[in-house]
Amino acid sequence: MRNSAASRSLGTALLVLATVFAGGCSAERTSPLTSPHHEALELAPPKGGRERHVVAIMAANEGTETTDFMVPFGVLEASGHMEVVTVSTRPGAVELHPALKVWAEQTMAEFDAQRPEGADIVIVPALHHHDDPRAVRWLQQQAQSGALLVGICDGVLTLAHAGLLQDKMATGHWFSLGKLNRRYRDTTWVRDRRYVVDGQRVTTTGVSASLPVSLALVEAVAGTPEAERLALTLGVSDTGASHDSSAFGLSAGLLLNMAYNWAAFWNRERLELPIDHGVDEIALALTADAWSRTLRASFTATHDSETLIRTKRGLLVEAVPGHAGAELLEPLTEPPAAALEQALADIQQRYGMRTATTVAAQLEYVW
């Protein structure tokens, strides 16, 4: 009886995942999205005579993608050439998906009151609800004020829903391109570029593109030598826009692995990473994102005595007390960008190659 129930759960999970994946990619087979062209990323001088460009990294409290939000914050803050502000749709903690919880510095209303001229650059992560009305209205307002809008991964969905990609060239996560092409036919959807620049709009492929596009922003503000220096410090070896979209796609193995991991709730682990003040937010985000996407484990950042932990570059991350029965992950690696490679290697060792490959595909990372 138990085996029969497990089989039904696995079958149901496989059917759901297959439907979702097929729905997201079918249009791509009939509408190839190919263009090698992109415009150089150029920035206007800071608004209002400011000395530095103001970058607003936005978040919806109900759900914002972990790496899309935390990696640009870490990279742009590390450059020291921009004023970086985290902005949430409303007061309170921001739930990051698939893991972690953070507190933004300001709400959108507070940001607007303090900087009525708007941001110079707005980073748009993937939101749990891409049509969040507060986020959409605020982005439309920022676009009208002349901000450069950078949609990372499925943050592109929010930009498109807001009508901010009309008559533009853009890209997106490999899994979402079919859906984007069907819904937003007034946009030219591009493959084989990790990021695409079209005027005041920048869009990227999957989650892992947050690193190269952030370094491209540093280059636009501070010059190539500074961007190369920072890339070396962070451990990023490839900062270009070139990308092989054909390396990613659906397979029976991927679907079966995700379905099994999703259905096997009785075998799910609690993984904890003890953190302390000064933890590198780039490494933390990449590690949390990767382990959470295995569907075999929940990821929790822990601290035995403090709830709010200040990261290396100033982000407030919530931590919870550790549990005695939890499995502890190894301390984060240096340089921070290496954390993803390390996490994938550890996932392979713990759960097998197929799960590690599935995680890399979700992150659109060639591994």
C-alpha positions as CSV (number, residue, x, y, z in Angstrom):
1,M,0.0,0.0,0.0
2,R,2.8,2.4,0.9
3,N,4.7,1.7,-2.3
4,S,1.5,2.1,-4.3
5,A,0.9,5.5,-2.7
6,A,4.5,6.6,-3.4
7,S,4.1,5.5,-7.0
8,R,1.0,7.6,-7.4
9,S,2.7,10.6,-5.8
10,L,5.7,10.2,-8.2
11,G,3.3,9.9,-11.2
12,T,1.4,12.9,-10.2
13,A,4.6,14.9,-9.6
14,L,5.9,13.8,-13.0
15,L,2.7,14.8,-14.8
16,V,2.7,18.3,-13.1
17,L,6.4,18.9,-13.9
18,A,6.1,17.7,-17.5
19,T,3.1,19.9,-18.1
20,V,4.8,23.0,-16.6
21,F,8.1,22.4,-18.5
22,A,6.4,21.6,-21.8
23,G,4.2,24.7,-21.5
24,G,7.2,26.8,-20.8
25,C,9.3,25.7,-23.8
26,S,7.0,24.5,-26.6
27,A,6.8,27.8,-28.5
28,E,10.6,27.9,-28.7
29,R,10.6,24.9,-31.1
30,T,8.5,26.8,-33.7
31,S,10.0,30.2,-33.1
32,P,13.8,30.0,-32.9
33,L,15.1,33.1,-31.1
34,T,18.5,33.9,-32.6
35,S,20.4,37.1,-32.7
36,P,24.1,37.7,-32.0
37,H,23.7,41.5,-31.7
38,H,23.7,43.6,-28.6
39,E,24.4,47.2,-27.7
40,A,27.3,48.2,-25.5
41,L,26.3,49.1,-21.9
42,E,26.6,52.8,-21.5
43,L,25.4,55.0,-18.6
44,A,24.4,58.6,-18.4
45,P,26.1,60.7,-15.6
46,P,24.5,60.4,-12.2
47,K,21.2,62.3,-11.8
48,G,20.9,65.6,-10.1
49,G,24.6,66.3,-10.0
50,R,25.2,63.3,-7.6
51,E,28.8,62.1,-7.4
52,R,27.9,58.4,-7.7
53,H,25.2,56.5,-9.5
54,V,22.4,55.3,-7.2
55,V,21.5,51.7,-7.7
56,A,18.1,50.5,-6.3
57,I,17.9,46.7,-5.9
58,M,14.2,46.1,-5.6
59,A,12.4,43.2,-3.9
60,A,8.8,42.1,-3.3
61,N,8.3,41.1,0.3
62,E,6.2,38.1,-0.6
63,G,8.9,36.5,-2.6
64,T,12.1,37.5,-4.5
65,E,14.8,35.2,-6.0
66,T,17.7,34.7,-3.7
67,T,20.7,35.0,-6.1
68,D,19.1,37.6,-8.3
69,F,18.8,39.9,-5.3
70,M,21.9,39.2,-3.2
71,V,24.6,38.8,-5.9
72,P,24.1,42.2,-7.6
73,F,24.1,43.8,-4.1
74,G,27.4,42.1,-3.2
75,V,29.1,42.8,-6.5
76,L,28.1,46.4,-6.8
77,E,28.8,47.2,-3.2
78,A,32.2,45.5,-3.5
79,S,33.1,47.9,-6.4
80,G,32.8,50.9,-4.1
81,H,31.8,53.1,-7.1
82,M,28.0,53.2,-6.7
83,E,25.5,54.0,-3.9
84,V,23.6,50.7,-3.6
85,V,20.2,50.8,-1.9
86,T,17.9,47.7,-1.3
87,V,14.3,48.6,-1.7
88,S,11.2,46.6,-0.8
89,T,7.6,46.9,-1.9
90,R,6.4,47.4,1.7
91,P,7.8,47.4,5.3
92,G,9.0,44.2,6.9
93,A,11.2,41.2,6.0
94,V,11.7,40.0,2.4
95,E,11.1,36.3,1.8
96,L,13.8,35.2,-0.6
97,H,13.1,32.1,-2.8
98,P,14.2,29.4,-2.7
99,A,15.9,30.2,0.6
100,L,16.8,32.9,3.2
101,K,15.1,36.0,4.5
102,V,16.5,39.6,4.4
103,W,15.6,43.1,5.4
104,A,15.7,45.9,2.8
105,E,17.1,49.3,3.8
106,Q,14.0,51.2,2.5
107,T,10.5,50.8,1.2
108,M,9.8,52.1,-2.3
109,A,7.8,54.9,-0.7
110,E,10.8,55.9,1.5
111,F,13.1,55.7,-1.5
112,D,10.9,58.0,-3.5
113,A,10.6,60.5,-0.7
114,Q,14.3,60.7,-0.3
115,R,15.2,60.6,-4.0
116,P,12.4,62.1,-6.0
117,E,14.6,62.2,-9.1
118,G,14.7,58.4,-9.1
119,A,17.4,55.9,-9.3
120,D,20.1,55.8,-12.0
121,I,20.0,52.0,-12.2
122,V,17.3,49.6,-11.0
123,I,18.0,45.8,-10.5
124,V,14.8,43.7,-11.0
125,P,15.1,40.2,-9.7
126,A,12.6,37.4,-10.4
127,L,9.6,38.0,-8.2
128,H,7.3,35.3,-6.9
129,H,4.4,37.2,-8.4
130,H,5.8,38.8,-11.5
131,D,2.7,41.0,-11.8
132,D,3.0,42.5,-8.3
133,P,1.1,45.8,-8.7
134,R,3.4,47.8,-6.4
135,A,6.5,46.6,-8.2
136,V,5.0,47.2,-11.6
137,R,3.9,50.8,-10.8
138,W,7.2,51.6,-9.3
139,L,9.2,50.3,-12.2
140,Q,7.1,52.3,-14.6
141,Q,7.8,55.4,-12.6
142,Q,11.5,54.7,-12.5
143,A,11.5,54.1,-16.3
144,Q,9.8,57.5,-16.8
145,S,12.5,59.1,-14.7
146,G,15.1,57.7,-17.1
147,A,16.6,54.8,-15.0
148,L,18.5,51.9,-16.5
149,L,16.4,48.9,-15.8
150,V,18.2,45.5,-15.4
151,G,15.9,42.5,-15.4
152,I,17.7,39.4,-14.0
153,C,16.4,36.0,-14.9
154,D,12.6,36.0,-14.6
155,G,12.7,39.6,-13.5
156,V,12.3,40.0,-17.2
157,L,8.7,38.8,-16.8
158,T,8.0,41.8,-14.5
159,L,9.6,44.2,-17.0
160,A,7.6,42.7,-19.9
161,H,4.3,42.7,-17.9
162,A,4.9,46.4,-17.1
163,G,5.1,47.2,-20.8
164,L,8.8,48.2,-20.5
165,L,10.2,45.8,-23.2
166,Q,8.0,46.8,-26.1
167,D,10.0,47.1,-29.3
168,K,13.1,46.0,-27.5
169,M,15.6,43.2,-27.8
170,A,15.7,41.0,-24.7
171,T,16.5,37.6,-23.3
172,G,15.5,35.5,-20.4
173,H,15.9,32.1,-18.7
174,W,16.0,29.2,-21.2
175,F,12.9,27.7,-19.6
176,S,10.9,30.9,-19.9
177,L,11.8,32.0,-23.4
178,G,8.9,30.1,-25.0
179,K,6.4,31.7,-22.6
180,L,7.9,35.1,-23.1
181,N,7.7,34.7,-26.9
182,R,4.1,33.7,-26.8
183,R,3.0,36.5,-24.4
184,Y,5.1,39.4,-25.5
185,R,5.3,39.4,-29.3
186,D,6.3,43.0,-29.5
187,T,9.7,42.1,-28.0
188,T,12.5,40.4,-30.0
189,W,13.6,37.5,-27.8
190,V,17.3,36.7,-28.2
191,R,19.2,33.5,-27.6
192,D,22.9,32.8,-27.0
193,R,23.6,36.0,-24.9
194,R,23.9,35.9,-21.2
195,Y,22.8,39.5,-21.2
196,V,21.3,41.8,-23.8
197,V,21.4,45.6,-23.8
198,D,18.9,47.7,-25.6
199,G,19.0,51.4,-24.6
200,Q,17.8,51.7,-21.1
201,R,16.9,48.1,-20.7
202,V,19.2,45.2,-19.8
203,T,17.9,41.6,-19.6
204,T,19.7,38.4,-18.7
205,T,19.4,34.6,-19.0
206,G,19.2,32.5,-15.8
207,V,20.2,33.1,-12.2
208,S,23.9,32.6,-12.8
209,A,24.0,35.6,-15.2
210,S,23.7,37.9,-12.2
211,L,27.5,37.8,-11.8
212,P,28.6,38.8,-15.3
213,V,25.9,41.5,-15.7
214,S,26.8,43.0,-12.4
215,L,30.4,43.2,-13.5
216,A,29.3,44.8,-16.8
217,L,27.6,47.5,-14.7
218,V,30.9,48.0,-12.8
219,E,32.7,48.3,-16.1
220,A,30.2,50.9,-17.4
221,V,30.6,53.0,-14.3
222,A,34.3,52.5,-13.4
223,G,36.0,51.2,-16.5
224,T,37.4,47.9,-17.7
225,P,40.5,47.7,-15.5
226,E,38.4,48.1,-12.4
227,A,35.8,45.5,-13.5
228,E,38.7,43.1,-14.3
229,R,40.2,43.7,-10.9
230,L,36.9,43.0,-9.1
231,A,36.2,39.9,-11.2
232,L,39.6,38.5,-10.2
233,T,38.9,39.3,-6.5
234,L,35.5,37.6,-6.6
235,G,36.8,34.6,-8.6
236,V,34.8,35.2,-11.8
237,S,36.7,34.0,-14.8
238,D,34.2,34.6,-17.6
239,T,32.5,38.0,-17.6
240,G,31.4,38.2,-21.3
241,A,28.0,38.2,-22.7
242,S,28.5,35.1,-24.9
243,H,26.3,32.1,-24.0
244,D,25.4,28.7,-25.5
245,S,21.6,28.4,-25.1
246,S,21.6,25.0,-26.7
247,A,23.4,23.6,-23.7
248,F,20.1,23.8,-21.8
249,G,16.8,22.1,-22.3
250,L,14.3,19.5,-21.2
251,S,15.1,15.8,-20.9
252,A,13.4,12.8,-19.5
253,G,16.1,12.4,-17.0
254,L,15.8,16.0,-15.7
255,L,12.0,15.6,-15.4
256,L,12.2,12.2,-13.6
257,N,14.9,13.5,-11.2
258,M,12.9,16.6,-10.2
259,A,9.7,14.6,-9.9
260,Y,11.3,12.0,-7.7
261,N,13.1,14.5,-5.5
262,W,9.9,16.5,-5.2
263,A,7.7,13.5,-4.3
264,A,10.2,11.9,-1.8
265,F,9.2,14.2,1.0
266,W,10.0,11.5,3.6
267,N,13.6,11.6,2.6
268,R,14.1,15.4,2.8
269,E,16.9,16.7,4.9
270,R,17.4,19.8,7.0
271,L,20.7,21.4,6.1
272,E,22.1,24.2,8.2
273,L,24.9,26.7,7.5
274,P,26.1,28.6,10.6
275,I,26.7,32.2,9.7
276,D,28.2,35.2,11.5
277,H,28.6,38.9,10.9
278,G,30.8,39.5,7.9
279,V,29.5,36.4,6.0
280,D,30.0,36.9,2.2
281,E,26.5,37.5,0.8
282,I,27.6,36.3,-2.7
283,A,28.8,33.0,-1.5
284,L,25.8,32.6,0.9
285,A,23.3,33.3,-1.9
286,L,24.9,30.8,-4.4
287,T,25.2,28.1,-1.8
288,A,21.6,28.5,-0.4
289,D,20.2,28.7,-3.9
290,A,21.9,25.6,-5.2
291,W,21.2,23.3,-2.2
292,S,17.5,24.4,-2.0
293,R,17.0,23.6,-5.7
294,T,17.9,19.9,-5.1
295,L,14.4,19.4,-3.7
296,R,16.1,17.0,-1.4
297,A,16.8,19.4,1.4
298,S,15.7,22.6,3.1
299,F,18.5,25.2,3.6
300,T,18.6,27.3,6.8
301,A,21.1,30.0,7.9
302,T,21.7,29.7,11.6
303,H,23.2,31.6,14.5
304,D,22.8,30.5,18.1
305,S,22.3,33.9,19.7
306,E,21.5,36.6,17.1
307,T,18.6,37.0,14.7
308,L,19.9,39.6,12.3
309,I,23.3,39.1,10.8
310,R,25.1,41.9,8.9
311,T,26.9,40.5,5.8
312,K,30.3,41.5,4.6
313,R,28.9,44.4,2.5
314,G,26.0,45.4,4.8
315,L,22.9,43.3,4.0
316,L,20.8,42.2,6.9
317,V,20.1,38.5,6.8
318,E,17.8,36.7,9.2
319,A,19.2,33.7,11.1
320,V,17.5,31.1,13.3
321,P,18.9,28.9,16.1
322,G,20.4,25.6,14.9
323,H,18.6,22.2,15.5
324,A,20.5,19.4,17.1
325,G,19.5,16.9,14.4
326,A,20.3,19.0,11.4
327,E,23.2,18.3,9.0
328,L,25.8,21.1,9.0
329,L,27.2,22.3,5.7
330,E,30.9,23.1,5.3
331,P,32.0,26.8,5.8
332,L,31.7,29.0,2.7
333,T,34.6,29.0,0.2
334,E,36.8,31.8,-1.1
335,P,36.7,33.5,-3.5
336,P,32.9,33.9,-3.3
337,A,32.0,33.1,-6.9
338,A,33.6,29.6,-6.3
339,A,30.8,28.8,-3.9
340,L,28.5,27.6,-6.8
341,E,31.1,25.2,-8.1
342,Q,31.7,23.9,-4.6
343,A,28.0,23.5,-3.9
344,L,27.4,21.6,-7.1
345,A,30.3,19.3,-6.4
346,D,29.0,18.6,-2.9
347,I,25.5,18.0,-4.2
348,Q,26.9,15.5,-6.6
349,Q,28.6,13.7,-3.8
350,R,25.6,13.7,-1.6
351,Y,22.7,13.2,-4.0
352,G,24.3,12.1,-7.3
353,M,25.3,13.6,-10.6
354,R,21.7,13.8,-12.0
355,T,20.5,16.0,-9.1
356,A,23.6,18.2,-9.5
357,T,23.1,18.6,-13.2
358,T,19.4,19.4,-12.6
359,V,20.4,22.2,-10.2
360,A,22.9,23.6,-12.7
361,A,20.2,23.6,-15.4
362,Q,17.8,25.5,-13.2
363,L,20.5,28.1,-12.6
364,E,21.4,28.1,-16.3
365,Y,25.0,27.4,-15.4
366,V,27.3,25.4,-17.6
367,W,28.8,22.7,-15.4
